[in-house]
Amino acid sequence: MKKNPIKLGVIGVGHLGQHHVKHYCSIKDITLVGLFDTDEKQALKISKQYNIPIFDNLNKLISSVDAVSIVTPTIHHAEVAEYCLKMKKHVFIEKPITSTIREAENLIEIAKNKKKIIQVGHIERLNPALRALEPYQIKPAFIEFQRLAPYSERGTDVPVVLDKMIHDIDILLSLVNANVDSIEASGLSILTESIDIAHARIKFSNGCVASIMSSRISKNEVRKIKTFQQNLYTTIDLYKGLTEIYKIENNINSNQDYLLKVPFDYNGTKKHIIYEKPEIIKEDALRLELINFIYSIEGTEKPIVSGEAGRDALAVAIEIQEKITEGIK
């Protein structure tokens, strides 16, 4: 890293923001200058726990750093990030990037003009079970997502689409890499005044179809992805950290120790069903995100989830939410 350590601040040290503080404290060759939170009691707790100064004035913190993590409620993302970018600070914004597309576009334009980095905290992009797919050529024709969670008051300030489904929307867009052609969606409110269960069916210009189901009133935590394409089927359990691959191959290496080999004939051609379980390298996804943010500031890497990618995921999420609302009306 650079001889002059990057100076960072954390804005918002609640449930997730405190983990930003924890990781910044453990990353070498950077300086965590301080933290800010409108909840003075919480700020004091985290300050004492990690021996990090509290700033009682947000402007003073922003003026003292090169970059910030913005871990506030979503409704404040746009205002805080805009101010930081105009002050020529790099920003890491927890998902979703903003509440509206217009706000996201505004931040992207300011960042471009000020030549600063926007990184969006879509942490599932760095889930070890998902990263295990990297050696495989994933070009899904159909993909299915399930994200179910027990009820928690945290996150209920926004619909389940913007709280939970947006994780899978971001993953989906990164895997398919094609324009969205159409979206169908349905959902309903059960425990809160906003949408608690949602389902969307998305068609892409390359022919891929995706089914996404999200709920925040499940008994158990479920985070699964299944992808289907010619000669390849994958199943990923993001919660348990498990990835399984099923491949169809004509010729196989007899010296390779496959977990399962099932031969069969197809139109006179001998083929094999191959089952593999890639090694899952367990690493803290948030820590990897923040290291990527630091390296992106230095110019040695690019943000794993850029401002533009965060905006695109938000755009799909908002369209899904609007279609659900229209259907209910």
C-alpha angles and dihedrals in degrees: 000000000000123000088236104061117231110251115223139186133194119220109198120020102193127120095324103019092064088062090055087056092048094052096042088054090057099044113097126234097021131097123225099207098185151302138252131202132159087222099081093189093054092044091053092049094053092041091056093042094055100022093239123147120253118225113210089193119059093203091057092052093048091048090053099054144059096219142008141208110224108207100160129124110292094251089067098046097091097047096045095042093047091053092048093048092048086053086055096250127143113239136211107195122192114231134312095045092218141335095259139030091237090057091049093048089050093053092047091052093049092047090051092050093046092041092234134142126252115192122179122212104235092151097182090070085075097043106136092228091056093044088057087073093065096095091054127078100241112192103150124203089188130015130184128199130191121184114170127164139175115258117277129169090226110095096016091114085085132040118270089254091065095036104046113356092058089071090062093041089058092048090046094053091048092051099043100038095193138108120275111248102182143352130206118185144172136177147143146212118248112155103012138037091255131061111295100175124037138173128188134184113202127190122199133206091248091058098259117141123202132195117199125186124183131175136167097195100067123129092227137031112257126176112164137155128191122188126192127194138143109304094352136083124174134186121195126189105197093182098050095033097239130140125184128186128200115189135180112218135172097206125029134190105252090203094058117097102229118185090227135007119186115180121205139162122245118184090333094312121115112231136172134220106219122198119199136173109203117216111264111220104206113217133151105266095204092051090051090050092052093046088051088051091053093047090047090055089051090049098240094109139020125238111274088219110027127197089260092053090048090051092049093052090048092050092055092044092052092049090051091049092049092051091050091050091049091050092052092050 
